[in-house]
């Protein structure tokens, strides 16, 4: 009996539900960008200064290139969508 009620509860929880009507996600991406941008810049600056002070120029250059790539991916609006559409069209996949 307990097992049956547990299974029924799990099945009930697994059913898809409609999203709440009061949730507004407009501007969420802009909010997250504005929230994480200063944090990202501080972390990049600290790590870059560490590599410079320890005179590891090769790691410094690698880190700066990686940081720029990550910054472009996350902070240029719609870059992921545009890149995905370009890759899909290059592969011959039609999107509507």
N, C-alpha and C positions, 0 to 999 in steps of 0.2 A: 504494500500500500504506500509506504514511504517512497519507494523507488518510483512508483507510478506518478506520484505527485511531483517528485523532483524532475522526472522526464517531461511532464506536462509544463512545468515552470520553465524548463530550458527551451522547449519548443515555442512557448509563448514569447520568450525573450528573443528568439531567433527570427521571429516574424518581422518583416520590414515595416517601418512606420513612416508616416509622412513627417517632413521636417516641421518644426514649430513655425507658425505663421508670423510670429513677432520678431524673428531673427533677420537682421539686415546686415548683409556682408558687403554692401557697397562701400568701397574705400578701404577695405581690409588690407589689400596689398600695399596701398600707400601708407597706411598706418604702420604695418610691419616694417616696411622699408625705412620709414622715419624713425622707428624705434630701434632697429638693429644697425642702422648705418653708423652712428657714433661708436657703438660697441665694436663693430667690425673694424673701424678705423683705428681705435685704440689698440686692439689686439694685433693688428698688422704692424702698427708703429712700434710696439714693444718688442715683437719678435724680430722685426727688421733691425732695430737698434741693437738687440742682442747679437745678431749675426755680424753686424758691423763692428761692434766692440770686441768680439772674439776673433775678428779678422778672417772670417769664413766667407770670402767674397763669392765663391761658387754657390754656396747654399743661399746666400743673400739674393743673388740674381735669380736662382730657381724659385725662391719664396716669393719674390716680387712678381715674377711672371705668373705664378699660380694665384697670387692675391688679385692681380689685375683680371685674370680670367674669371675668377669667382665673382669679383665685383661686377664685371660686365654681365655675367649670367643673371645675377640676382637684382641688379639695380637698373638695368636698361629695361624700360617698359616693353612688354610683349616680345622679348628676344627669344624666349623658349618657344612660343607659339609660331613665330615667323621662321625660326630654324626648323621646327618640326614640319611645317608646311613645305619648306624648301627641300628638305630631305625626302619627303613623301613624293613631291613632284619629280625629283631627280630619279627616284626609283620607279616612277610611272604609276604611282598610286593616285587615283583620283579622289579628291575630297570635296564634299558639297558644303 
